[in-house]
Amino acid sequence: MTARQPLASPSLSLSSGWFSGLTTNAEVPQPSTQSSRNGETIFTLGPMRPGAVRHVRMYFQVNPTTVAWNRGQDVTLLDSGTPLVTVHRSLDVYP
């Protein structure tokens, strides 16, 4: 992500589809804190100045019994709890 304005307390809110039937191996960089709210996982990131770029990488493996079609994997960028942008995506896992 690239900050277009100062972000005092940015965080990523990941829908439950990111973790159902998947094992998380790593998040790079590690979030400052990790919590949950309403079934979503929240990664708190450090402040960002305008023009700052931050890449967040997550490494997963699929659990052997998982089969999924069109599983929602939304992610929302928030600043101090206020949603700024949401990306909607989906995941298919074939047997």
C-alpha positions in Angstrom: 0.0 0.0 0.0 1.1 3.6 -0.6 -0.1 6.3 1.8 -1.6 9.3 0.1 -2.2 11.0 3.4 -0.7 10.6 6.9 -1.9 7.4 8.6 -1.6 7.8 12.3 -2.8 4.2 13.2 -3.2 2.1 10.1 -4.4 -1.5 10.4 -5.6 -4.3 8.1 -8.8 -6.1 8.8 -8.9 -9.5 7.2 -12.1 -11.4 6.8 -12.4 -15.0 8.2 -12.0 -16.5 4.8 -8.2 -15.7 5.0 -7.8 -18.3 7.8 -10.6 -20.9 7.5 -9.0 -24.2 6.4 -5.5 -22.5 6.0 -2.5 -22.5 8.2 -0.5 -19.3 8.5 3.2 -19.8 8.2 4.4 -16.2 8.5 3.5 -12.5 8.2 6.2 -10.2 7.0 6.7 -7.8 8.5 5.1 -8.9 11.8 2.2 -6.7 12.7 2.7 -4.5 15.8 -0.3 -6.3 17.4 -2.8 -8.8 16.2 -6.4 -9.0 17.5 -9.9 -10.0 16.3 -13.2 -8.2 16.1 -16.5 -9.5 14.8 -14.8 -12.6 13.3 -12.1 -10.6 11.5 -8.4 -10.6 12.2 -6.9 -7.1 12.7 -3.2 -6.5 12.0 -2.0 -3.2 13.5 0.8 -1.5 11.5 3.0 1.5 12.4 2.3 5.1 11.3 2.9 6.1 7.7 3.8 9.4 6.2 2.4 10.5 2.8 4.2 8.6 0.0 5.4 5.8 2.3 5.1 2.4 0.8 4.4 -0.8 2.9 4.3 -4.3 1.7 2.7 -7.0 3.8 3.3 -10.6 2.8 1.5 -13.6 4.3 2.5 -17.2 3.7 -0.1 -19.9 4.0 -0.5 -23.6 3.4 -3.8 -25.3 2.7 -5.0 -27.9 5.2 -5.3 -31.3 3.5 -9.1 -31.6 4.0 -10.0 -28.0 2.7 -12.1 -27.6 -0.3 -13.5 -24.1 -1.1 -15.2 -22.4 -4.0 -15.5 -18.6 -4.1 -14.5 -18.2 -0.5 -14.5 -14.4 0.3 -11.2 -13.0 1.4 -11.8 -9.3 1.9 -9.2 -7.0 3.3 -9.9 -3.5 4.6 -7.3 -0.8 5.3 -8.4 1.3 8.4 -6.8 4.3 10.0 -7.7 4.8 13.7 -10.7 2.4 13.1 -12.0 4.4 10.1 -12.3 2.3 6.9 -10.3 3.8 4.0 -10.4 1.2 1.3 -11.6 -2.5 0.9 -10.4 -5.1 -1.6 -12.8 -7.9 -2.3 -11.3 -11.2 -3.6 -12.1 -14.8 -3.4 -10.2 -18.1 -3.1 -10.8 -21.5 -4.8 -9.2 -24.6 -3.3 -9.6 -27.7 -5.5 -9.5 -31.3 -4.1 
